[in-house]
Amino acid sequence: MTATSPIVAAMLALAAGTFLLRLAGPALRARIRFPPPAEHLLEASAVVLLAGLLAVSACFEGHSPAGPARLLGVLTGALLAWRRAPFLAVVLGAATTTALLRLVGLN
C-alpha cells in the first residue's frame, strides 16, 4: 500500500460529501418551507456575506492593510456597478484605476 492511498481516499470522500451537500439543497427545497420573514432574512444574509467578503479582500492584503490604490480601484468598480455599467466596464474601470494609481506611485 502506498502513501498516496489515504490521500486519494480523503479526496474521494470530500468530493462525495461536496456532491451530496450540493444535491441536498434542491432535494430539500421542495420539502422544507420557511416562513416569509425567514426566507427574506436568508436572502439578505447571502448579500451581507458577499459584501463582507468584498470589504475584507478590498481593505486587506494578507494581514496588513491594502494600499489606497486598491481601495480607490474597488470604489471605482462599485461606482460603475451602481451606475449599471456593463460588467466588463466595471472590471476594466477598477483595474485601470488601480494600475494608473500604482503607476504614479500611490501603492
C-alpha positions as CSV (number, residue, x, y, z in Angstrom):
1,M,0.0,0.0,0.0
2,T,1.4,3.4,-1.0
3,A,1.4,6.6,1.0
4,T,-0.9,8.2,-1.6
5,S,-3.8,5.8,-0.9
6,P,-5.1,7.7,2.2
7,I,-4.8,11.0,0.3
8,V,-6.8,9.7,-2.6
9,A,-9.4,8.2,-0.3
10,A,-9.7,11.5,1.5
11,M,-10.1,13.4,-1.8
12,L,-12.8,11.0,-2.9
13,A,-14.6,11.3,0.4
14,L,-14.5,15.1,0.2
15,A,-15.7,15.0,-3.4
16,A,-18.6,12.7,-2.5
17,G,-19.5,14.8,0.5
18,T,-19.5,18.0,-1.6
19,F,-21.6,16.4,-4.2
20,L,-24.2,15.2,-1.6
21,L,-24.3,18.7,0.1
22,R,-24.9,20.3,-3.3
23,L,-27.6,17.7,-4.1
24,A,-29.3,18.2,-0.7
25,G,-30.2,21.8,-1.5
26,P,-32.6,21.2,-4.4
27,A,-33.8,18.0,-2.9
28,L,-34.7,19.6,0.5
29,R,-36.0,22.8,-1.0
30,A,-39.3,21.1,-2.0
31,R,-39.8,19.5,1.4
32,I,-38.8,22.3,3.8
33,R,-40.8,25.6,3.9
34,F,-39.6,28.7,5.8
35,P,-41.9,31.5,6.9
36,P,-41.6,34.5,4.5
37,P,-39.7,36.7,7.1
38,A,-37.1,33.9,7.5
39,E,-36.8,33.5,3.7
40,H,-36.2,37.2,3.4
41,L,-33.6,37.1,6.1
42,L,-31.8,34.2,4.4
43,E,-31.7,36.0,1.1
44,A,-30.4,39.2,2.8
45,S,-27.7,37.2,4.7
46,A,-26.2,36.0,1.4
47,V,-25.8,39.6,0.2
48,V,-24.3,40.6,3.5
49,L,-21.9,37.7,3.5
50,L,-20.7,38.6,0.0
51,A,-20.4,42.3,0.9
52,G,-18.3,41.4,3.9
53,L,-16.0,39.2,1.8
54,L,-15.6,42.0,-0.7
55,A,-14.8,44.5,2.0
56,V,-12.2,42.3,3.7
57,S,-10.5,41.5,0.4
58,A,-10.6,45.1,-0.7
59,C,-9.2,46.5,2.5
60,F,-6.6,44.0,3.4
61,E,-3.6,42.3,1.7
62,G,-2.8,39.3,3.8
63,H,-2.6,40.5,7.4
64,S,-1.7,44.1,6.5
65,P,-4.0,46.9,5.2
66,A,-4.2,47.3,1.4
67,G,-2.9,50.4,-0.2
68,P,-5.1,53.3,-1.3
69,A,-4.7,52.3,-5.0
70,R,-6.7,49.1,-4.4
71,L,-9.3,50.8,-2.3
72,L,-9.8,53.5,-4.9
73,G,-10.0,50.9,-7.7
74,V,-12.7,49.0,-5.7
75,L,-14.6,52.2,-5.2
76,T,-14.4,52.9,-8.9
77,G,-15.8,49.5,-9.7
78,A,-18.5,49.9,-7.1
79,L,-19.5,53.3,-8.6
80,L,-19.6,51.9,-12.1
81,A,-21.7,48.9,-10.9
82,W,-24.0,51.3,-9.1
83,R,-24.4,53.3,-12.3
84,R,-25.3,49.9,-14.0
85,A,-22.3,49.8,-16.3
86,P,-21.7,46.5,-18.1
87,F,-19.7,44.0,-16.1
88,L,-16.6,44.3,-18.4
89,A,-16.6,48.1,-18.0
90,V,-16.8,47.6,-14.2
91,V,-13.8,45.2,-14.1
92,L,-11.7,47.3,-16.6
93,G,-12.5,50.5,-14.8
94,A,-11.5,49.2,-11.4
95,A,-8.3,47.6,-12.9
96,T,-7.3,50.6,-14.8
97,T,-7.8,52.9,-11.9
98,T,-5.7,50.7,-9.6
99,A,-3.0,50.3,-12.3
100,L,-2.8,54.1,-13.0
101,L,-2.6,55.0,-9.3
102,R,0.2,52.4,-8.8
103,L,2.0,53.7,-11.9
104,V,2.1,57.2,-10.3
105,G,3.4,55.7,-7.1
106,L,0.3,55.5,-5.0
107,N,0.5,51.9,-3.7
